[in-house]
Amino acid sequence: MKIAICPGSFDPITLGHLDIIRRASELFPRVIVAVMVNSKKKGLFSVEERAELISRVVKDLPNVTVEWSSDLLAKWTAEKGDCVVVKGLRAISDFESEFQMALINRKLNPELETVFLPTSEEYLYLSSSIVREVCSLGGDISELVPAEILEDVQKKLARG
């Protein structure tokens, strides 16, 4: 049985991310949310903080665990065993970049497949960067992030 890997930077996790994770947990017997270090992005939260926040959010999903890595995804999944990457898609632009990533991951790890799940309609506009921008400008993010981490995000962005 394949392990579903839901990779991302999750800085912070949004309700859109959580929707994909929940749906993956219904399709696969085991799901690992993989908090990946992206050298191109300066994180709001450390990778360890992001993993802890996500752990709080997914605690009601018994087949979901959270790990983090600074390795290449293709290398990290090879060490995990029989895996499939699960990625959410919001728009055509997501498809272009995620398709490219899926191809390079399969080039580096020929056993690794990627499955794309279209986002739910209510989350088409949602991204971590939108959450950070709205919150930093004083907007209400209570319908954008899970309630379990709302205060953490607000406090972190209030500090600048």
DSSP file (Angstrom, degrees, kcal/mol; ACC not computed):
  #  RESIDUE AA STRUCTURE BP1 BP2  ACC     N-H-->O    O-->H-N    N-H-->O    O-->H-N    TCO  KAPPA ALPHA  PHI   PSI    X-CA   Y-CA   Z-CA
    1    1 A M              0   0    0      0, 0.0    81,-0.2     0, 0.0     2,-0.1   0.000 360.0 360.0 360.0 130.2    0.0    0.0    0.0
    2    2 A K        -     0   0    0     81,-0.1    28,-0.5     1,-0.1     2,-0.5  -0.374 360.0-133.1 -72.3 145.5    1.4    3.3   -1.0
    3    3 A I  E     -ab  30  83A   0     79,-2.9    81,-2.3    26,-0.1     2,-0.5  -0.870  21.3-135.3 -94.0 128.0    2.1    6.1    1.5
    4    4 A A  E     -ab  31  84A   0     26,-2.8    28,-3.1    -2,-0.5     2,-0.6  -0.729  15.9-159.3 -85.1 131.2    0.8    9.5    0.3
    5    5 A I  E     -ab  32  85A   0     79,-2.9    81,-3.0    -2,-0.5    28,-0.2  -0.957   6.5-167.7-112.1 120.3    3.2   12.3    0.7
    6    6 A C  E     -a   33   0A   0     26,-2.7    28,-1.6    -2,-0.6     2,-0.2  -0.837  20.2-172.6-106.2  92.8    1.7   15.8    0.8
    7    7 A P  E     +a   34   0A   0      0, 0.0     2,-0.3     0, 0.0    28,-0.2  -0.510  20.4 117.8 -89.7 155.0    4.8   18.1    0.5
    8    8 A G  E     -a   35   0A   0     26,-1.9    28,-2.8    -2,-0.2    -2,-0.0  -0.940  66.3-103.3 171.7 174.7    4.9   21.8    0.8
    9    9 A S        -     0   0    0     -2,-0.3     4,-0.1    26,-0.2    -1,-0.1   0.778  41.0-166.3 -88.8 -29.2    6.3   24.7    2.7
   10   10 A F    >   -     0   0    0      1,-0.2     3,-0.7     2,-0.2    44,-0.1   0.902   8.3-176.6  48.7  56.6    3.0   25.4    4.5
   11   11 A D  T 3  S-     0   0    0      1,-0.6    33,-0.2    33,-0.0    -1,-0.2  -0.614  86.7  -5.8-121.5  72.2    4.1   28.8    5.8
   12   12 A P  T 3  S-     0   0    0      0, 0.0    -1,-0.6     0, 0.0    -2,-0.2   0.565  95.8-119.8 -97.4 172.8    1.5   28.8    7.3
   13   13 A I    <   -     0   0    0     -3,-0.7     2,-0.2    37,-0.1   136,-0.1  -0.471  35.0-157.2 -64.6 139.1   -0.9   25.9    6.6
   14   14 A T     >  -     0   0    0    131,-0.2     4,-2.3    -2,-0.1   131,-0.3  -0.631  32.7-103.1-112.2 172.5   -4.2   27.2    5.1
   15   15 A L  H  > S+     0   0    0    129,-2.7     4,-2.0    -2,-0.2   130,-0.1   0.799 123.1  58.1 -65.2 -27.3   -7.6   25.7    5.0
   16   16 A G  H  > S+     0   0    0    128,-0.4     4,-1.8     2,-0.2    -1,-0.2   0.926 106.5  46.5 -66.7 -45.4   -6.9   24.9    1.3
   17   17 A H  H  > S+     0   0    0      1,-0.2     4,-2.5     2,-0.2    -2,-0.2   0.939 112.0  51.6 -58.2 -47.1   -3.9   22.8    2.3
   18   18 A L  H  X S+     0   0    0     -4,-2.3     4,-2.9     1,-0.2     5,-0.2   0.869 105.3  55.9 -61.6 -37.1   -5.9   21.1    5.0
   19   19 A D  H  X S+     0   0    0     -4,-2.0     4,-2.3     2,-0.2    -1,-0.2   0.925 109.6  45.6 -59.7 -45.6   -8.6   20.2    2.5
   20   20 A I  H  X S+     0   0    0     -4,-1.8     4,-2.5     2,-0.2    -2,-0.2   0.913 113.3  50.1 -64.8 -42.7   -6.1   18.4    0.3
   21   21 A I  H  X S+     0   0    0     -4,-2.5     4,-2.1     2,-0.2    -2,-0.2   0.926 111.4  48.4 -62.3 -45.9   -4.6   16.6    3.3
   22   22 A R  H  X S+     0   0    0     -4,-2.9     4,-0.9     1,-0.2    -1,-0.2   0.924 112.7  47.8 -60.7 -44.8   -8.0   15.5    4.5
   23   23 A R  H >X S+     0   0    0     -4,-2.3     4,-0.9     1,-0.2     3,-0.6   0.896 110.7  51.2 -65.6 -39.3   -9.0   14.2    1.0
   24   24 A A  H >X S+     0   0    0     -4,-2.5     4,-2.2     1,-0.2     3,-0.6   0.879 104.8  57.9 -62.9 -36.7   -5.7   12.4    0.7
   25   25 A S  H 3< S+     0   0    0     -4,-2.1    -1,-0.2     1,-0.3    -2,-0.2   0.731 105.5  50.4 -68.2 -20.2   -6.3   10.8    4.1
   26   26 A E  H << S+     0   0    0     -4,-0.9    -1,-0.3    -3,-0.6    -2,-0.2   0.692 115.4  42.6 -85.2 -21.0   -9.6    9.4    2.7
   27   27 A L  H << S+     0   0    0     -4,-0.9    -2,-0.2    -3,-0.6    -3,-0.1   0.720 115.2  45.4 -96.1 -25.6   -7.8    8.0   -0.4
   28   28 A F  S  < S-     0   0    0     -4,-2.2    -1,-0.1    -5,-0.1     3,-0.1  -0.913  71.5-133.1-125.6 147.4   -4.7    6.5    1.1
   29   29 A P  S    S+     0   0    0      0, 0.0     2,-0.4     0, 0.0   -26,-0.1   0.779  96.0  25.2 -69.4 -25.3   -4.1    4.3    4.2
   30   30 A R  E     -a    3   0A   0    -28,-0.5   -26,-2.8    -6,-0.1     2,-0.4  -0.998  66.5-171.4-142.6 136.3   -1.2    6.5    5.4
   31   31 A V  E     -ac   4  64A   0     32,-2.9    34,-2.4    -2,-0.4     2,-0.5  -0.992   5.2-164.7-128.6 132.1   -0.4   10.2    4.7
   32   32 A I  E     -ac   5  65A   0    -28,-3.1   -26,-2.7    -2,-0.4     2,-0.8  -0.976  13.3-148.1-113.7 121.2    2.7   12.0    5.6
   33   33 A V  E     -ac   6  66A   0     32,-3.1    34,-2.5    -2,-0.5     2,-0.8  -0.809  19.7-156.0 -83.5 116.3    2.6   15.8    5.5
   34   34 A A  E     -ac   7  67A   0    -28,-1.6   -26,-1.9    -2,-0.8     2,-0.8  -0.844   6.3-156.3-103.4 105.7    6.1   16.7    4.5
   35   35 A V  E     -ac   8  68A   0     32,-3.0    34,-2.2    -2,-0.8     2,-0.3  -0.723  22.0-161.3 -80.7 112.3    7.2   20.2    5.5
   36   36 A M  E     - c   0  69A   0    -28,-2.8     2,-0.6    -2,-0.8    34,-0.2  -0.741  18.2-124.2-103.0 144.1    9.9   20.9    3.0
   37   37 A V        -     0   0    0     32,-1.9     2,-0.7    -2,-0.3   -28,-0.1  -0.753  23.1-160.5 -83.1 123.5   12.6   23.6    3.3
   38   38 A N    >   -     0   0    0     -2,-0.6     3,-1.9     3,-0.2     5,-0.1  -0.920   7.3-160.2-109.0 109.2   12.5   25.8    0.2
   39   39 A S  T 3  S+     0   0    0     -2,-0.7    -1,-0.1     1,-0.3    -2,-0.0   0.681  90.3  60.3 -63.4 -17.3   15.8   27.7   -0.1
   40   40 A K  T 3  S+     0   0    0     -3,-0.0     2,-0.4     2,-0.0    -1,-0.3   0.602  98.9  67.8 -84.7 -12.0   14.1   30.2   -2.4
   41   41 A K  S <  S-     0   0    0     -3,-1.9     2,-0.7   -32,-0.0    -3,-0.2  -0.906  71.6-143.0-115.2 135.8   11.7   31.3    0.3
   42   42 A K        -     0   0    0     -2,-0.4     2,-0.1     1,-0.0    -3,-0.1  -0.864  35.4-131.9 -90.9 118.0   12.4   33.1    3.6
   43   43 A G        -     0   0    0     -2,-0.7     3,-0.1     1,-0.1     4,-0.1  -0.390  18.3-153.8 -77.5 145.3   10.0   31.5    6.0
   44   44 A L  S    S+     0   0    0    -33,-0.2     2,-0.3     1,-0.1    -1,-0.1   0.906  93.1  33.0 -72.4 -48.0    7.7   33.3    8.5
   45   45 A F  S    S-     0   0    0      1,-0.1    -1,-0.1    -3,-0.0    -2,-0.0  -0.808  95.4-109.7-106.0 148.7    7.8   30.2   10.7
   46   46 A S     >  -     0   0    0     -2,-0.3     4,-2.5     1,-0.1     5,-0.2  -0.307  35.5-107.1 -66.7 163.1   10.8   27.9   11.1
   47   47 A V  H  > S+     0   0    0      1,-0.2     4,-2.2     2,-0.2     5,-0.1   0.879 122.7  51.5 -61.7 -37.4   10.4   24.4    9.6
   48   48 A E  H  > S+     0   0    0      2,-0.2     4,-2.0     1,-0.2    -1,-0.2   0.901 109.6  49.3 -66.6 -40.7   10.1   23.0   13.1
   49   49 A E  H  > S+     0   0    0      2,-0.2     4,-2.7     1,-0.2    -2,-0.2   0.917 110.2  51.1 -63.8 -42.9    7.4   25.5   14.0
   50   50 A R  H  X S+     0   0    0     -4,-2.5     4,-2.5     1,-0.2     5,-0.2   0.915 109.5  50.2 -61.3 -42.9    5.5   24.7   10.8
   51   51 A A  H  X S+     0   0    0     -4,-2.2     4,-2.1     1,-0.2    -1,-0.2   0.895 111.8  48.4 -62.3 -39.6    5.6   21.0   11.6
   52   52 A E  H  X S+     0   0    0     -4,-2.0     4,-1.7     2,-0.2    -2,-0.2   0.913 111.2  49.6 -67.7 -42.6    4.3   21.6   15.1
   53   53 A L  H  X S+     0   0    0     -4,-2.7     4,-1.7     1,-0.2    -2,-0.2   0.926 112.5  47.5 -61.4 -45.1    1.5   23.8   13.9
   54   54 A I  H  X S+     0   0    0     -4,-2.5     4,-2.3     1,-0.2    -1,-0.2   0.891 106.2  58.4 -65.0 -39.2    0.4   21.2   11.3
   55   55 A S  H  < S+     0   0    0     -4,-2.1     4,-0.4     1,-0.2    -1,-0.2   0.892 106.7  48.9 -57.4 -39.7    0.5   18.5   13.9
   56   56 A R  H >< S+     0   0    0     -4,-1.7     3,-0.7     1,-0.2    -1,-0.2   0.899 111.9  49.2 -64.4 -40.1   -2.0   20.4   15.9
   57   57 A V  H 3< S+     0   0    0     -4,-1.7     3,-0.4     1,-0.2    -2,-0.2   0.844 116.1  40.0 -70.6 -35.3   -4.2   20.9   12.9
   58   58 A V  T >< S+     0   0    0     -4,-2.3     3,-2.5     1,-0.2     6,-0.2   0.278  77.8 111.8 -99.5  10.7   -4.2   17.2   11.8
   59   59 A K  T <  S+     0   0    0     -3,-0.7    -1,-0.2    -4,-0.4    -2,-0.1   0.744  75.2  57.3 -59.4 -23.1   -4.5   15.6   15.2
   60   60 A D  T 3  S+     0   0    0     -3,-0.4    -1,-0.3    -4,-0.2    -2,-0.1   0.406  89.3  81.9 -87.5   3.1   -8.0   14.3   14.4
   61   61 A L    X   -     0   0    0     -3,-2.5     3,-1.9     1,-0.1    -1,-0.1  -0.865  64.2-167.7-108.6  97.4   -6.8   12.4   11.3
   62   62 A P  T 3  S+     0   0    0      0, 0.0    -1,-0.1     0, 0.0    -3,-0.0   0.704  83.6  50.8 -64.0 -21.6   -5.4    9.2   12.7
   63   63 A N  T 3  S+     0   0    0    -35,-0.1   -32,-2.9   -33,-0.1     2,-0.5   0.252  94.8  90.5 -99.0  13.8   -3.6    8.1    9.5
   64   64 A V  E <   +c   31   0A   0     -3,-1.9     2,-0.3    -6,-0.2   -32,-0.2  -0.933  48.4 173.7-115.2 129.9   -1.8   11.4    9.1
   65   65 A T  E     -c   32   0A   0    -34,-2.4   -32,-3.1    -2,-0.5     2,-0.4  -0.842  21.9-133.1-124.3 166.7    1.6   12.2   10.4
   66   66 A V  E     +c   33   0A   0     -2,-0.3     2,-0.3   -34,-0.2   -32,-0.2  -0.980  28.2 160.9-126.2 132.3    3.9   15.3   10.0
   67   67 A E  E     -c   34   0A   0    -34,-2.5   -32,-3.0    -2,-0.4     2,-0.3  -0.904  21.3-144.8-137.1 166.3    7.6   15.3    9.2
   68   68 A W  E     +c   35   0A   0     -2,-0.3     2,-0.3   -34,-0.2   -32,-0.2  -0.960  15.4 178.8-134.4 157.4   10.0   17.8    7.8
   69   69 A S  E     -c   36   0A   0    -34,-2.2   -32,-1.9    -2,-0.3     4,-0.1  -0.996  31.0-160.9-155.2 148.8   13.0   17.6    5.5
   70   70 A S  S    S+     0   0    0     -2,-0.3   -31,-0.1   -34,-0.2     3,-0.1   0.288  70.8 101.0-107.9   5.2   15.7   19.8    3.9
   71   71 A D  S    S-     0   0    0      1,-0.1   -34,-0.2     2,-0.1     2,-0.2  -0.301  90.5 -81.5 -78.3 168.2   16.5   17.0    1.4
   72   72 A L     >  -     0   0    0      1,-0.1     4,-2.7    -2,-0.1     3,-0.2  -0.514  40.5-125.0 -63.1 139.8   15.3   16.8   -2.2
   73   73 A L  H  > S+     0   0    0      1,-0.2     4,-2.8     2,-0.2     5,-0.3   0.899 109.8  54.7 -56.9 -42.5   11.8   15.4   -2.2
   74   74 A A  H  > S+     0   0    0      1,-0.2     4,-1.3     2,-0.2    -1,-0.2   0.884 112.4  43.0 -61.5 -39.2   12.8   12.6   -4.6
   75   75 A K  H  > S+     0   0    0     -3,-0.2     4,-1.3     2,-0.2    -2,-0.2   0.931 114.0  50.4 -71.2 -46.1   15.6   11.5   -2.3
   76   76 A W  H  X S+     0   0    0     -4,-2.7     4,-0.7     1,-0.2     3,-0.3   0.901 111.1  48.3 -61.0 -43.6   13.5   11.8    0.8
   77   77 A T  H >X S+     0   0    0     -4,-2.8     4,-1.2     1,-0.2     3,-0.7   0.847 103.7  61.0 -68.2 -32.8   10.6    9.8   -0.6
   78   78 A A  H 3< S+     0   0    0     -4,-1.3    -1,-0.2    -5,-0.3     3,-0.2   0.857 104.5  50.1 -60.6 -33.9   13.0    7.1   -1.8
   79   79 A E  H 3< S+     0   0    0     -4,-1.3    -1,-0.3    -3,-0.3    -2,-0.2   0.706 105.5  58.3 -75.9 -20.5   14.0    6.5    1.8
   80   80 A K  H << S-     0   0    0     -4,-0.7     2,-0.4    -3,-0.7    -1,-0.2   0.738 102.5-134.3 -82.5 -24.4   10.3    6.3    2.8
   81   81 A G     <  +     0   0    0     -4,-1.2     2,-1.2    -3,-0.2    -1,-0.3  -0.883  68.4  18.1 110.2-141.2    9.5    3.3    0.6
   82   82 A D  S    S+     0   0    0     -2,-0.4   -79,-2.9   -81,-0.2     2,-0.3  -0.575  84.2 159.9 -78.2  94.9    6.4    2.9   -1.7
   83   83 A C  E     -b    3   0A   0     -2,-1.2    30,-0.7   -81,-0.3     2,-0.4  -0.766  33.1-163.1-120.1 159.0    5.2    6.5   -2.0
   84   84 A V  E     -bd   4 113A   0    -81,-2.3   -79,-2.9    -2,-0.3     2,-0.4  -0.989  24.4-129.6-135.8 136.1    3.0    8.7   -4.1
   85   85 A V  E     -bd   5 114A   0     28,-2.8    30,-3.4    -2,-0.4     2,-0.5  -0.707  18.9-158.8 -85.4 133.6    3.2   12.5   -4.0
   86   86 A V  E     + d   0 115A   0    -81,-3.0     2,-0.4    -2,-0.4    30,-0.2  -0.967  14.7 176.8-115.4 122.3   -0.2   14.2   -3.6
   87   87 A K  E     - d   0 116A   0     28,-2.5    30,-2.8    -2,-0.5     2,-0.3  -0.967  23.4-133.1-126.9 141.4   -0.4   17.9   -4.7
   88   88 A G  E     - d   0 117A   0     -2,-0.4     2,-0.4    28,-0.2    10,-0.0  -0.682  17.4-153.2 -88.7 145.9   -3.3   20.3   -4.9
   89   89 A L  E     + d   0 118A   0     28,-2.2    30,-2.8    -2,-0.3     3,-0.1  -0.982  20.9 171.0-122.6 128.2   -3.9   22.4   -8.0
   90   90 A R        -     0   0    0     -2,-0.4     2,-0.3     1,-0.3    -1,-0.1   0.802  67.2  -6.5 -97.8 -40.0   -5.7   25.7   -7.9
   91   91 A A  S  > S-     0   0    0      1,-0.1     4,-1.9    27,-0.0     3,-0.4  -0.864  78.5 -85.6-149.5 175.7   -5.1   27.0  -11.5
   92   92 A I  H  > S+     0   0    0     -2,-0.3     4,-2.3     1,-0.2     5,-0.2   0.877 123.9  58.7 -57.7 -39.1   -3.3   26.4  -14.7
   93   93 A S  H  > S+     0   0    0      1,-0.2     4,-1.7     2,-0.2    -1,-0.2   0.879 104.4  50.9 -61.2 -37.5   -0.3   28.2  -13.3
   94   94 A D  H  > S+     0   0    0     -3,-0.4     4,-3.0     1,-0.2     5,-0.3   0.922 108.1  53.4 -62.0 -43.6   -0.1   25.7  -10.5
   95   95 A F  H  X S+     0   0    0     -4,-1.9     4,-3.0     1,-0.2     5,-0.3   0.921 105.9  52.5 -59.7 -44.7   -0.3   22.8  -13.0
   96   96 A E  H  X S+     0   0    0     -4,-2.3     4,-1.7     1,-0.2    -1,-0.2   0.938 116.6  37.2 -59.0 -49.0    2.6   24.1  -15.0
   97   97 A S  H  X S+     0   0    0     -4,-1.7     4,-2.0     2,-0.2    -1,-0.2   0.906 119.3  47.7 -72.6 -40.0    5.0   24.4  -12.0
   98   98 A E  H  X S+     0   0    0     -4,-3.0     4,-2.5     2,-0.2    -2,-0.2   0.856 110.1  53.1 -69.7 -34.3    3.7   21.2  -10.3
   99   99 A F  H  X S+     0   0    0     -4,-3.0     4,-2.2    -5,-0.3    -1,-0.2   0.917 109.0  49.6 -64.3 -43.4    3.9   19.2  -13.5
  100  100 A Q  H  X S+     0   0    0     -4,-1.7     4,-2.1    -5,-0.3    -2,-0.2   0.920 112.0  48.1 -60.7 -44.2    7.5   20.3  -14.0
  101  101 A M  H  X S+     0   0    0     -4,-2.0     4,-2.6     1,-0.2    -2,-0.2   0.903 109.6  52.9 -63.8 -41.3    8.3   19.3  -10.4
  102  102 A A  H  X S+     0   0    0     -4,-2.5     4,-2.1     1,-0.2    -1,-0.2   0.900 109.7  49.3 -60.9 -40.7    6.6   15.9  -10.9
  103  103 A L  H  X S+     0   0    0     -4,-2.2     4,-1.9     2,-0.2    -2,-0.2   0.908 112.8  44.9 -67.5 -42.5    8.7   15.3  -13.9
  104  104 A I  H  X S+     0   0    0     -4,-2.1     4,-2.3     2,-0.2     5,-0.2   0.885 112.0  53.3 -70.6 -35.8   12.0   16.1  -12.3
  105  105 A N  H  X S+     0   0    0     -4,-2.6     4,-2.3     1,-0.2     7,-0.2   0.916 111.0  46.2 -62.3 -41.6   11.0   14.1   -9.2
  106  106 A R  H  < S+     0   0    0     -4,-2.1    -1,-0.2     2,-0.2    -2,-0.2   0.836 110.2  53.9 -70.5 -31.7   10.3   11.1  -11.4
  107  107 A K  H  < S+     0   0    0     -4,-1.9    -2,-0.2     1,-0.2    -1,-0.2   0.913 115.8  39.1 -64.2 -42.6   13.6   11.6  -13.2
  108  108 A L  H  < S+     0   0    0     -4,-2.3    -2,-0.2     1,-0.3    -1,-0.2   0.778 134.2  23.5 -78.4 -28.2   15.5   11.6   -9.9
  109  109 A N    ><  -     0   0    0     -4,-2.3     3,-2.5    -5,-0.2    -1,-0.3  -0.774  69.9-168.7-139.3  89.5   13.4    8.8   -8.4
  110  110 A P  T 3  S+     0   0    0      0, 0.0    -4,-0.1     0, 0.0    -1,-0.1   0.659  86.0  59.5 -58.6 -17.6   11.8    6.7  -11.2
  111  111 A E  T 3  S+     0   0    0      2,-0.0     2,-0.6   -27,-0.0    -5,-0.1   0.594  84.8  99.2 -83.9 -10.9    9.5    4.9   -8.8
  112  112 A L    <   -     0   0    0     -3,-2.5     2,-0.3    -7,-0.2   -28,-0.1  -0.676  50.6-175.4 -90.0 120.2    7.8    8.2   -7.6
  113  113 A E  E     -d   84   0A   0    -30,-0.7   -28,-2.8    -2,-0.6     2,-0.4  -0.752  13.9-142.4-105.6 157.8    4.5    9.1   -9.1
  114  114 A T  E     -d   85   0A   0     -2,-0.3     2,-0.4   -30,-0.2   -28,-0.2  -0.978   8.0-162.0-122.5 135.6    2.5   12.3   -8.5
  115  115 A V  E     -d   86   0A   0    -30,-3.4   -28,-2.5    -2,-0.4     2,-0.5  -0.959  10.6-148.7-115.4 132.5   -1.3   12.6   -8.1
  116  116 A F  E     -d   87   0A   0     -2,-0.4   -28,-0.2   -30,-0.2   -30,-0.1  -0.876   8.2-166.5-105.0 131.7   -3.0   15.9   -8.6
  117  117 A L  E     -d   88   0A   0    -30,-2.8   -28,-2.2    -2,-0.5     2,-0.2  -0.969  23.3-126.6-112.7 125.7   -6.1   16.8   -6.7
  118  118 A P  E     -d   89   0A   0      0, 0.0   -28,-0.2     0, 0.0     3,-0.1  -0.480  33.5-109.6 -68.7 140.7   -8.1   19.9   -7.8
  119  119 A T        -     0   0    0    -30,-2.8     2,-0.1    -2,-0.2     5,-0.1  -0.269  34.7 -98.2 -66.1 154.6   -8.7   22.3   -5.0
  120  120 A S    >   -     0   0    0   -104,-0.2     3,-2.3     1,-0.1     4,-0.2  -0.487  37.6-111.4 -69.9 146.9  -12.2   22.7   -3.7
  121  121 A E  G >  S+     0   0    0      1,-0.3     3,-1.6     2,-0.2     4,-0.3   0.836 113.5  60.5 -49.8 -41.9  -13.9   25.8   -5.1
  122  122 A E  G 3  S+     0   0    0      1,-0.3    -1,-0.3     2,-0.1     3,-0.1   0.602 107.8  46.0 -69.0  -8.0  -13.9   27.8   -1.9
  123  123 A Y  G X  S+     0   0    0     -3,-2.3     3,-1.3     1,-0.1    -1,-0.3   0.251  74.1 110.9-116.1  12.3  -10.1   27.7   -1.8
  124  124 A L  T <  S+     0   0    0     -3,-1.6    -2,-0.1     1,-0.3    -1,-0.1   0.832  86.4  40.2 -55.8 -35.4   -9.2   28.6   -5.4
  125  125 A Y  T 3  S+     0   0    0     -4,-0.3     2,-0.3    -3,-0.1    -1,-0.3   0.532  94.4 110.2 -89.4  -9.0   -7.8   32.0   -4.3
  126  126 A L    <   +     0   0    0     -3,-1.3     2,-0.3     4,-0.1  -112,-0.1  -0.518  31.3 147.9 -88.8 132.8   -6.1   30.9   -1.2
  127  127 A S     >  -     0   0    0     -2,-0.3     4,-2.0     1,-0.1     5,-0.1  -0.965  55.3-110.3-148.4 162.1   -2.3   30.6   -0.6
  128  128 A S  H  > S+     0   0    0     -2,-0.3     4,-2.6     1,-0.2     5,-0.2   0.889 118.9  54.9 -61.3 -39.2    0.0   31.1    2.3
  129  129 A S  H  > S+     0   0    0      1,-0.2     4,-2.3     2,-0.2    -1,-0.2   0.881 106.6  50.8 -64.8 -36.7    1.4   34.3    0.8
  130  130 A I  H  > S+     0   0    0      2,-0.2     4,-3.0     1,-0.2     5,-0.3   0.920 110.1  50.6 -63.3 -43.6   -2.2   35.7    0.6
  131  131 A V  H  X S+     0   0    0     -4,-2.0     4,-2.6     1,-0.2     5,-0.3   0.938 111.3  47.7 -59.2 -47.7   -2.7   34.8    4.3
  132  132 A R  H  X S+     0   0    0     -4,-2.6     4,-2.4     1,-0.2    -1,-0.2   0.909 114.6  46.1 -61.2 -42.8    0.6   36.5    5.3
  133  133 A E  H  X S+     0   0    0     -4,-2.3     4,-1.4     2,-0.2     6,-0.2   0.948 114.0  46.5 -67.4 -48.2   -0.3   39.6    3.3
  134  134 A V  H  <>S+     0   0    0     -4,-3.0     5,-3.0     1,-0.2     3,-0.3   0.933 116.6  45.0 -58.9 -47.0   -3.9   39.9    4.5
  135  135 A C  H ><5S+     0   0    0     -4,-2.6     3,-1.9    -5,-0.3    -1,-0.2   0.911 109.6  53.9 -66.2 -43.0   -2.9   39.4    8.1
  136  136 A S  H 3<5S+     0   0    0     -4,-2.4    -1,-0.2     1,-0.3    -2,-0.2   0.769 108.7  51.2 -64.5 -24.0    0.1   41.7    8.0
  137  137 A L  T 3<5S-     0   0    0     -4,-1.4    -1,-0.3    -3,-0.3    -2,-0.2   0.268 126.6-100.1 -96.0  10.8   -2.2   44.5    6.8
  138  138 A G  T < 5S+     0   0    0     -3,-1.9    -3,-0.2     1,-0.2    -2,-0.1   0.567  73.2 145.9  88.2   9.4   -4.7   43.9    9.6
  139  139 A G      < -     0   0    0     -5,-3.0     2,-0.6    -6,-0.2    -1,-0.2  -0.318  56.6 -98.0 -79.0 164.4   -7.2   41.8    7.7
  140  140 A D        +     0   0    0      1,-0.1     3,-0.2    -2,-0.1    -1,-0.1  -0.717  38.4 172.5 -84.6 119.3   -9.3   39.0    9.1
  141  141 A I    >>  +     0   0    0     -2,-0.6     3,-2.2     1,-0.1     4,-1.6   0.212  45.3 111.6-109.0  13.1   -7.7   35.6    8.3
  142  142 A S  T 34 S+     0   0    0      1,-0.3    -1,-0.1     2,-0.2     8,-0.1   0.720  82.5  44.9 -64.4 -20.6  -10.1   33.5   10.5
  143  143 A E  T 34 S+     0   0    0     -3,-0.2    -1,-0.3     1,-0.1    -2,-0.1   0.220 111.9  54.8-103.6  14.2  -11.7   31.9    7.4
  144  144 A L  T <4 S+     0   0    0     -3,-2.2  -129,-2.7     1,-0.2  -128,-0.4   0.662 107.1  39.0-115.5 -28.1   -8.3   31.3    5.7
  145  145 A V  S  < S-     0   0    0     -4,-1.6    -1,-0.2  -131,-0.3  -131,-0.2  -0.879  94.7 -87.1-124.3 156.0   -6.4   29.3    8.3
  146  146 A P    >>  -     0   0    0      0, 0.0     3,-1.8     0, 0.0     4,-0.7  -0.329  36.6-122.7 -60.5 142.6   -7.4   26.5   10.7
  147  147 A A  G >4 S+     0   0    0      1,-0.3     3,-0.6     2,-0.2     4,-0.5   0.807 107.0  69.0 -56.3 -32.1   -8.7   27.8   14.1
  148  148 A E  G 34 S+     0   0    0      1,-0.2    -1,-0.3     2,-0.1     4,-0.1   0.721 112.4  28.5 -62.8 -21.1   -6.0   25.8   15.9
  149  149 A I  G <> S+     0   0    0     -3,-1.8     4,-2.3     2,-0.1     5,-0.2   0.388  88.1 103.7-121.1   2.6   -3.3   28.1   14.6
  150  150 A L  H <X S+     0   0    0     -4,-0.7     4,-2.5    -3,-0.6     5,-0.2   0.918  85.8  45.7 -52.2 -51.0   -5.1   31.4   14.0
  151  151 A E  H  > S+     0   0    0     -4,-0.5     4,-2.7     1,-0.2    -1,-0.2   0.872 110.0  54.8 -64.0 -37.8   -3.6   33.1   17.1
  152  152 A D  H  > S+     0   0    0      2,-0.2     4,-2.3     1,-0.2    -1,-0.2   0.924 111.0  45.0 -61.5 -44.7   -0.1   31.8   16.3
  153  153 A V  H  X S+     0   0    0     -4,-2.3     4,-2.4     2,-0.2     5,-0.2   0.929 113.6  49.6 -66.4 -45.0   -0.2   33.3   12.8
  154  154 A Q  H  X S+     0   0    0     -4,-2.5     4,-1.8    -5,-0.2    -2,-0.2   0.917 113.0  46.8 -61.0 -43.8   -1.6   36.6   14.1
  155  155 A K  H  X S+     0   0    0     -4,-2.7     4,-1.3     2,-0.2    -1,-0.2   0.922 112.0  50.1 -63.9 -44.5    1.1   36.9   16.8
  156  156 A K  H  < S+     0   0    0     -4,-2.3     4,-0.5     1,-0.2     3,-0.3   0.909 114.5  43.7 -62.6 -42.5    3.9   36.0   14.4
  157  157 A L  H  < S+     0   0    0     -4,-2.4     3,-0.4     1,-0.2    -1,-0.2   0.770 106.6  60.5 -76.8 -24.9    2.8   38.6   11.9
  158  158 A A  H  < S+     0   0    0     -4,-1.8    -1,-0.2    -5,-0.2    -2,-0.2   0.812 102.5  53.7 -68.4 -28.9    2.1   41.3   14.5
  159  159 A R     <        0   0    0     -4,-1.3    -1,-0.2    -3,-0.3    -2,-0.2   0.670 360.0 360.0 -77.4 -18.2    5.8   41.0   15.5
  160  160 A G              0   0    0     -4,-0.5    -3,-0.2    -3,-0.4    -2,-0.1   0.484 360.0 360.0  76.6 360.0    6.9   41.7   11.9
